[in-house]
Amino acid sequence: MKKLNYREITKDNLIEIMKLSDTLSDEQKRCVAPNVVSIAQGSVYSYAYYRGIYLEDTPVGFFMLSIPNEETKRTGEDDEFFLWRFMIAKEYQHKHFGTEALDHMVKIGRELGHKTLGTSCHIGEVSPYQFYLNYGFEDTGKVDHGEQVLLLTIDA
């Protein structure tokens, strides 16, 4: 079975990662910012950790985490381990790549000593909400910027 790998965004793969957003349906595009916006944000926030998701050499997705650091401890801004952006290209959805990528993100959190992984998502007919619940996230009952806030407990 082919495994996913995770690559830094560089001048060599920037365009192919940006284009992945174009594969989403209009409904899905309303659930996640375009990758170009995420990459721009990630390039200016020291706590952003983002990668292209690849199946061998084929780009299949993108994720961005907020990882607390000295700056966030000092300012109190974005001081939790948080899944900020996550998308899998349309043709690669429902093939367990999302789950495998989440496993990778949880591993990052565990290695850094985090006990939880937060995220938020739009609720609607087309939404990743059920995917996150199926993975093990719990609905906190909170809403932030119109999105439902979810929390995953990371096992030690």
C-alpha positions as CSV (number, residue, x, y, z in Angstrom):
1,M,0.0,0.0,0.0
2,K,1.3,3.4,-0.9
3,K,2.0,5.8,2.0
4,L,1.5,9.5,2.1
5,N,4.4,11.9,2.5
6,Y,4.4,15.5,3.6
7,R,6.5,18.2,1.9
8,E,7.4,21.8,2.6
9,I,5.9,24.3,0.1
10,T,8.6,25.6,-2.1
11,K,8.9,27.5,-5.4
12,D,8.9,24.0,-7.0
13,N,5.6,22.8,-5.7
14,L,3.7,26.0,-4.9
15,I,1.5,26.1,-8.0
16,E,0.5,22.4,-7.8
17,I,-0.5,22.8,-4.1
18,M,-2.4,26.0,-4.9
19,K,-4.3,24.3,-7.8
20,L,-5.6,21.6,-5.5
21,S,-8.2,24.0,-4.2
22,D,-9.7,24.1,-7.7
23,T,-10.6,20.4,-7.5
24,L,-13.2,21.0,-4.7
25,S,-16.9,21.5,-5.4
26,D,-18.3,24.9,-4.9
27,E,-19.9,23.7,-1.6
28,Q,-16.5,22.4,-0.3
29,K,-14.8,25.6,-1.3
30,R,-17.1,27.4,1.2
31,C,-15.8,25.1,3.9
32,V,-12.0,25.9,3.6
33,A,-9.9,28.8,2.5
34,P,-8.1,28.4,-0.8
35,N,-4.6,26.9,-0.3
36,V,-3.0,30.2,-1.7
37,V,-4.6,32.1,1.2
38,S,-3.4,29.5,3.7
39,I,0.1,29.5,2.3
40,A,0.2,33.3,2.5
41,Q,-1.0,33.3,6.1
42,G,1.4,30.5,7.0
43,S,4.3,32.5,5.7
44,V,3.7,35.4,8.1
45,Y,2.7,33.6,11.3
46,S,5.6,32.0,13.2
47,Y,3.2,29.4,14.7
48,A,2.0,28.1,11.4
49,Y,3.2,24.7,10.2
50,Y,2.0,23.7,6.8
51,R,2.7,21.0,4.3
52,G,1.6,19.6,1.0
53,I,0.2,16.0,1.2
54,Y,1.6,13.7,-1.4
55,L,0.8,10.2,-2.5
56,E,4.3,9.2,-3.8
57,D,4.9,12.2,-6.1
58,T,1.3,13.2,-6.7
59,P,-0.1,16.1,-4.7
60,V,-3.3,15.1,-3.0
61,G,-3.9,17.6,-0.2
62,F,-2.7,20.3,2.1
63,F,-2.8,21.0,5.9
64,M,-1.8,23.8,8.2
65,L,-1.4,23.5,12.0
66,S,-1.1,26.2,14.6
67,I,1.7,25.1,16.9
68,P,2.3,27.1,20.0
69,N,5.8,28.6,20.3
70,E,7.6,31.3,22.3
71,E,5.7,34.1,20.5
72,T,2.3,32.6,21.2
73,K,3.3,32.0,24.9
74,R,4.3,35.7,25.1
75,T,1.3,37.1,23.4
76,G,-1.4,34.5,24.3
77,E,-2.4,34.4,20.6
78,D,-3.3,31.1,19.1
79,D,-1.8,29.2,22.1
80,E,-3.3,25.8,21.4
81,F,-2.3,23.0,19.0
82,F,-4.9,23.5,16.3
83,L,-5.7,22.1,12.9
84,W,-6.1,25.4,11.1
85,R,-6.6,24.2,7.5
86,F,-7.1,20.8,5.9
87,M,-8.1,19.7,2.5
88,I,-7.9,16.6,0.3
89,A,-8.4,17.0,-3.5
90,K,-11.8,15.9,-4.7
91,E,-10.6,12.8,-6.6
92,Y,-8.6,11.5,-3.5
93,Q,-11.4,11.9,-1.0
94,H,-13.0,8.8,0.6
95,K,-9.8,6.8,0.1
96,H,-8.6,7.1,3.7
97,F,-6.0,9.7,2.9
98,G,-7.7,12.2,5.2
99,T,-7.5,9.7,8.1
100,E,-3.9,8.9,7.4
101,A,-3.0,12.6,7.2
102,L,-4.8,13.2,10.5
103,D,-2.8,10.4,12.0
104,H,0.3,12.2,11.0
105,M,-0.8,15.5,12.5
106,V,-1.7,13.7,15.8
107,K,1.8,12.1,15.8
108,I,3.3,15.6,15.5
109,G,1.2,16.8,18.4
110,R,2.1,13.8,20.5
111,E,5.8,14.2,19.8
112,L,5.6,17.9,20.9
113,G,3.8,16.9,24.1
114,H,0.3,18.2,23.3
115,K,-2.7,16.6,24.9
116,T,-5.4,17.9,22.5
117,L,-5.8,18.9,18.9
118,G,-8.5,21.4,18.2
119,T,-10.2,22.3,15.0
120,S,-13.3,24.0,13.7
121,C,-15.6,23.4,10.7
122,H,-18.6,24.7,8.9
123,I,-21.8,22.8,9.6
124,G,-24.0,22.0,6.6
125,E,-25.0,19.5,4.0
126,V,-21.4,19.5,2.7
127,S,-19.1,19.6,5.7
128,P,-16.2,17.7,7.2
129,Y,-18.0,17.6,10.5
130,Q,-19.0,13.9,10.4
131,F,-15.5,13.0,9.2
132,Y,-14.0,14.6,12.3
133,L,-16.5,13.0,14.7
134,N,-15.8,9.6,13.1
135,Y,-12.1,10.2,13.7
136,G,-12.7,10.8,17.4
137,F,-13.1,14.6,17.7
138,E,-15.8,15.7,20.1
139,D,-18.1,18.7,19.6
140,T,-17.3,21.3,22.3
141,G,-20.7,23.0,21.8
142,K,-18.8,26.2,21.1
143,V,-19.0,28.2,17.8
144,D,-16.1,30.4,16.7
145,H,-16.5,32.7,13.6
146,G,-19.5,30.7,12.5
147,E,-17.8,27.3,12.8
148,Q,-18.3,24.5,15.2
149,V,-15.3,23.9,17.5
150,L,-14.1,20.4,17.9
151,L,-11.5,18.8,20.2
152,L,-9.6,15.6,20.0
153,T,-7.8,14.1,23.0
154,I,-4.4,12.9,22.0
155,D,-3.3,9.7,23.8
156,A,0.1,9.8,25.5
